[in-house]
Amino acid sequence: PLCIHDLQAAPWNRIYHPLYADLRMRSELAVPLVGSSGRLEGVLNLESPNIGAFNEGDSLLLMSLATQAVIAIQEARLLDVLLELGQDLLMKPTQAVLDRLVEQACGLLNAAAGTLWMVEGETLALRAASGAHEHSESIPLKGSLAGDAVETGRPVRSEDLRTDPRFHRPDLAARQNWARALIVPILSSDKHEPVGALGVYSIAAEPGHFTESEWDEKVLTCLAYYGALALHAEDRQAALRSAQERQSIAETFAAVGDISAIVLHHLYNKLGTIPVRVQVIESKCASTLAAEPYLAAALSEIKRSAHETLA
């Protein structure tokens, strides 16, 4: 908090800019709006035309109001993100939703980097990550920081990734100066079993308190739930595509069967007339066939072949 008794005194008279030119303010009380992750959200200030208008009690009161203002700002920002993710779930591909989810997690928690891992056997495969940082493509499920979140089904914290033995790549943490980390499990939306993990990381030189904040843990857990919804929708879409493909194949074979039945019906109708016609020829041209053995044999073979085809 900053309490300025006289805005016309040095050094304030050189940097003060009045909000209204026709109002002459002489004192000011200002407190920072600091979020749970240590990010500066803004400033809440009061001004007065009187010199020394504010005291310590006013400062404490304004700090209390600033806390409520920060809560309102954080809740409004979270609601905006959840609304956007909800729309993305309906309109965008799963990978685009997961990429945006990691980006939003970093923004909401004032984190330098974020990752989203999926369980693949005994490893965790990287599914989405913030683009400005280097990440491993996969890490072991056993003994890793993200693996702990998956196996326990609970949020996991680290105060310094550079020295934490659970972090699989301390060289990356040292190279990118990562310090604190908060990782939460991604629980399947149907069976509530861990299927992955969502984590955020802070840079050592920057303020970040999400490892201490219950609010930030709840925010990240909420985003992880949206990640589970996206993955569940992806599985359902894959199952739907598979079912549609099977149905399409079945319908194709059914159509082929119908066409084949129609063709065979017409074919049998045409072939059925051949023996009848041959018999008519044999009865009406008996003398000619007796004089032409080759012709008689040919007609007999035609009749036999027709009978075999119809059998």
N, C-alpha and C positions, 0 to 999 in steps of 0.2 A: 504493500500500500504506500501511496505517496500523498502526503498532506502539504499543500503549498499555502502558506498563510497570506502571501502577497504576490500576486502575479506580476505586479509592476516592478518588483525588486529583481536584481540580478541573481541568477542568470535567466530567470523565467521570462523576463520582459523581452528577451531576444528570440525566444523560441515559441512563445504562446501565440496561438492563432484563434481569435474569437469565432465562435460559431455564428453569431449574429453581429454585424458591424455596429449596429446602433445600441448594443448592450455592452456596458463596461463592467466586466467581471474582475474581481480583485483576489478571490481565493478559490482553491480547487482541491477536491479529494478524489483520488483515482485508485482503483484496485484492479489487478489483472484477472482475467477470466482464464484459469488454468484447468485443463481437462484432467481426467484421471490418469492419462498416460504422460502427463507433464507437458502437453502441447498448449501453447498460448492460443486461446480462441479469440481473445479480444480484450477490451478494457471497459470497465464500468466507471463512469465518473460523474461527479456533481460539481457545479460551479455556483458561486454566490457573488453578489455585488459588494458584499461586506468583507473587510479584512479580518482574517482569523475566524472565519465562520464555522470551521469544522474542528472537532477534537477527537480524542482517541475513541470515545464511545461511538461517534459517527463512523469512524473507520471500521470498528468491529461490526457495526450494523450493515455497512455497505459490503463488507467481506462476506457476511452471511447471505445477503441478497445475491452477491456474485456467485456463490456456490449454487444457489437455486437456478441462476441464469445458465451456468455451465451445464447443469443437469438437463435443463430444457433444450439447450443447443445440441447436446449429445443425443438425446432421445429423438429430436427432430431429424438429425442426420441419420440415425439408425433407421428410422421409419422410411426415410427417402431411399436408403439403400435396399431395404427389404422389399419395398414396392418395385424398385427397378429389377431386383433379382426375380421377383415373382413374375413380372412381365417377360423377363428373359427366359424363364423356364418354359413358357408357353410358345415363345416365338423363335428362339435361337438354338443352334446346335449345342450339345452338352459341353463340348470342349470350350466353346466361347463363354458359356455360363461359368465354368470352373475358372477360366482365366480371369474373368471379371470379378469373381468371388474373391480370389486371392488379392487382386488389386484393391478391392473395397476393404478387405480385412486390414491391409497395410494402412489405408487412408483413415479408417475409423480408429485404429489403435496407435496411430503415429509411429508405425514400424518402418524400418528401412527395407525389409525384405520379407517375403512370405512364400510358403510352399504348401502343396497339397499332394499327399502320398496315397497310393492304393496298395492294398495287400495282394501280393502275388506269390503264393506258396510261402516260402520262408524269407521272402524279401519284401521290401517296400519300394515300389516303382514310382518315380516322379511323374505325376499327371499334369500339374500346373505349377507355375512359379512366376515370381516377379521378374520382369525382363532385364533389369539393370544389373543383376548379380549372377554369379556363377554358382551352380548347384550340382550335386551328384545326381546321376541318372537313376541309381538305385542304392539302397542301404539295407543291411541285414535287419530282420525283424527282431531277433534276439540281441539284447545288449545295447540297442540304440535308443536315443532320446525319444524319437517319434515312435519306435517300437514299444517303449514303455507305456506311452499313451494308448496304443492299440491294445496291448495285452492286459492292461489294468482297466481299460474303459474309463479312465479319469484324466483330467487335465494334468499336464506335467510342466514344471517350470525349471529354468536354469538361470542362475545369476551371472555366469560367465562361460560362454560356449568354448572359449579358447582354452580353458582348463578343465572343463567338465568331461570326465571319462566316458559318459554316456553319449556324447556327441561324436558321431562316426568320423567326421572329417574336421579335426581341429586345425588342419592346415588351411582349409577354406575360411574358417572362423578367424584365424590370425591374419590371413591375407586380406580379408574384407572388413576386419575390425569389428566382427559381431560380438556382442556381449550377452545381453539378456535374451531369453526366449520363452515363449508360451506356446504350448502345443496341446490341442484337444483332439480326442478321438472323433472319427466320423462313424456314426452308428447307422446301420441299415434301417431304412424307414419301416420295414415290415417285421424283421426279427429282432431288431435293436441289438445286433451284434456288430462289433467294430470291423469296419471294412477298409479303414484308412485313417489318415490323420491330417489335420490342418494346423500349420504353425506360422508364427511371426517372430521376427528377429530384429533387435535394435542395434544400432552402432554405438560403440562405447563412448564416443565423444558427445553423443546427443542425449538429452534427457528422455527417459522412458521408464515408466513405472508399471507396465502392464503385468509384470510378474507379481506385483503386490495388490493389484486392483481386482476386486470381485466383479466390478462392472465390466472390465475388459474381458475377464474370463467368460462372463455370460454372453457378451457380444460375440466372441469368437465361437462359443458353443452354438449360438443361434445361427451363425453363418455356416458352421459345419453341418447343421441340420439341413440347410438349403442345399449344401453340397450333396448330402445323402439323397435328397429328393431328385436332384439332377441325375445322379448315378442310377437311382431306381427307375427314373423315367427312361434312361438310356437302355437299361435291361429290358424294360417292358416293350420299348420300341423294337429292340432286336428280336424279342420273342414274337412280337406282332408281325414283323417282316418275315420271320421264319414260317409262321403260320400262314401268312398270305402266300408265300412261295409254295408251301405244300398244297394249299388250296388251289393255287393256279395250276400246279402240275396235275392235281387230281381232275380239275375241270378240263384241262387239255386232253388227258387220256379219255375222259368221258366223251368229249366232243369227237375225238378220233374214233372211239368205239361206235358212236352213233352214225358217223359218216361211213364207217366200215360196214355196219349193218345195212345201211341203205344201199351201198354199192353192191354188197353180196346179194341183197334181195333182187335188185335189178338184174344182176349177173345170172342168178338162178332162174329168173323168169326167161331170160334170153336163151340160156343153155337148155332149159326144159323143153323148148320147142324143137331142138335138134333131133332127138330120137324120133319124135312124132313125124317130122318131115322126112326122115330117112325111111321110116316104115312106109309112108305114103309112096315115096319113090320106088321102093322095093316091090310094093304091090302093083303099082301101075306100070312099071318098066321091067317086069320079070323076064320077059323075053330078051330085052336088050342086055340086062345084067348077065343072063345065061350065056350070051354071045361075047360078053366083055368081062372076063374073070377079074381083071385088074380093077375095073370100076366097081365091081361087086365087093371086092376085098377092101377097097378104099372106103366105101360107104359103111361097111361093117366096122372098120376101125374107127371111123368118125362116131358112130353110134356108141361103140364101147367106151371111147374116151369121154363122151358126154355123160354116160352113166357113171363112170368113175369120178368125174368132177362133181356130179350132183350127190354122190354117196356121202 
